[in-house]
Amino acid sequence: MTTGRVIEASGGVYSVSTPSGKVEAFLRGRLKRGGTGDRVVVGDRVGIRESSSGGYVIEKVHPRRTSLARRTFRGRTVKVVVANLDHLLVVASVADPPPSREVIDRMLVMGESGGLEAHLVLTKIDLAKGHKHWEVLTEAYRTAGYPVLGTSVVTGAGMETFRRLTGSGSSALIGPSGTGKSSLLNRLDPKLSLRTQQVGRRSRIGRHTTVSSRLVPLPHGGYVADTPGFSDVGIGDVAPVELGRCFADFRPYLGRCRFRDCVHVYEPGCAVLRAVAEGGIERVRHRNYRTVLEEL
């Protein structure tokens, strides 16, 4: 059996990178019967074997080191989108479409819960109407404990730092449609020719342009997962009692509450609530925490 890495998944066909090259493989019947649709995802380490018909089948899925999981709002099924990556790059535009703090926080939780190192990448900073969002978001999330990078594919601002970041290991690049994920990758390597689309003039919401998931090799080293847009972001497999650990700015205060099972919403003697009242934790972040907690 040969071990390889899934680098693209589309329509039940998996492109697997192996020491001897790339092959296309299908799931073994018992794997299909034994799991859900995310039994094999991009980034998975798999064992493949050549079948008697000459094709390849996936017979084994190795344990995942990290994962990025999601569900639709009020959904019951958790779906893993990508596995075994190092970084989560949450992409948000400062204008066209305008940024959503709630969406940003949800995506950061998705990365934290899956063991990925989270970064916030702000796009379109060349747009004058986005300058205020750029300043506010940079200050808020750096204070919360996340690296923040401002970028523009028009002027090239921040692109060298983005190049170094993506060249270090492998990254998941996620964000709502229209925020410029594909444009960032095209700027790094024009040969990728990833599809981009303008934001709708009326809705100001971008349309989905990525329809399948894949690992994109970059010329300067590293891989980036190009995944479909996240227009509806539901948190994946996170226990309510563990949610606080998925907020970087909460972690210094965890374990200091009066009650061991404190959920940091209404309990007396809560260190997190005290930090919110004293300005150590931003109220917007705590509000979004409560929204996610209610859903969980």
Number of C-alpha atoms within 10 A of each C-alpha: 11 13 18 23 23 26 23 21 20 13 6 10 13 24 20 27 18 16 9 8 8 14 15 17 22 17 19 15 11 9 15 13 9 8 10 13 10 13 14 26 26 28 28 24 23 23 18 25 17 13 11 7 6 8 12 19 20 25 18 17 18 11 11 14 14 20 23 26 22 22 18 16 11 10 11 9 12 17 19 21 20 27 25 23 25 22 23 27 30 25 26 30 28 28 22 23 22 15 21 12 13 17 20 21 19 23 27 25 26 26 27 23 23 24 19 24 17 24 22 23 23 26 28 25 24 18 15 10 14 19 15 13 17 23 13 11 21 20 12 16 20 15 15 17 14 18 15 20 20 24 23 20 19 12 11 12 17 17 19 11 13 18 20 12 16 24 18 14 13 23 27 29 23 23 25 27 25 26 28 26 27 22 21 22 24 17 17 19 16 11 10 14 12 16 12 18 14 13 17 13 10 6 9 14 18 21 17 16 17 17 12 13 19 24 23 17 17 17 12 13 14 18 23 24 25 24 22 19 21 16 16 12 19 22 27 24 18 19 11 13 13 12 19 23 16 21 21 18 23 24 12 12 18 16 14 13 19 12 14 10 10 20 18 23 14 9 15 13 14 21 21 27 22 16 17 16 12 10 10 16 21 17 14 14 20 20 13 17 22 17 13 18 20 9 11 16
